[in-house]
Each structure stands twice: as C-alpha cells, then as structure tokens.
C-alpha cells in the first residue's frame, strides 16, 4: 500500500536527481563567490564554514569602514565639542597576514614605535606600515604575520594590549 505519495518511483528519482543537481549548482556558485583556502578539494561542510567565516569578516570590515566614514565626516558619536574623538583599534585576520588599523587624533599621545614593539613582543613580523593624515585624524595601517606559523598570534590578547597602550 502506498504511503500517501502517488508519484511513480521513476518520477520521484528524477525529482531527487534534479534537486541534487540544483543544490550542486548552488554550492558551485557559492564556492565561486568566496575566497577558498588552499588545500585539497573541500567538502560541502567545509565550504559552508568558509562562507560563514567570510561573511563575518565582511561584516567586521563594513563596521570598520562605517567607523572610518564617521570619523572622516566628523559625525562620530564619541566626538567631543572640540572635534577630538577616541582612537579606534581594528584587527583583522586576512589569512596568512593580519591587518591592524589605528585611527587617532593628531593630539593622541602614543608613538607608532610603541605599537610596533607590542607586535614584536607578541612574536609578529611587521610586513608593511602606512599612514595618512586627513583633517585632524591619522590613519595607520600595519600588516604583519606570525614569526612562527605553528604557534601563531593570539588576536584577542594583542587587541587588548593595543587598547591598553592607546587608550
């Protein structure tokens, strides 16, 4: 006796095959849209995890860019009457390299060499440093990587140390 499904077995098989082909096509499109970590052919589970990680990184990047935009426009909610605002520290993992963005006012009392010293103490190798001055703000961007890739760098600890130094 049928279980309530009146479709013949061949039609059900064709429907399931079409569904699997459609899902495979969607996963292929997803794999094309996200940067895939190098390695052997990824499973669907690994692909979904990479997509989730990538989306979270994009969300963090959006927030950082919104903060930068607010600072450039001078509409930062933390800005005082004199137009000064508290520094911004943003740390982002780009895979093999990390990006540190510091935004501060011209009157801030920290030195860039102190930031570099903290990175060195945390076993980081500085790859590139750049800065620009816009209005009364300085934007520092520091790219660095772990000296020993097996050990890596503890991002949360580094972020806390930099916040203590700058604030």
Order of alpha helices (4+ residues) and beta strands (2+ residues): alpha-alpha-beta-beta-alpha-beta-beta-alpha
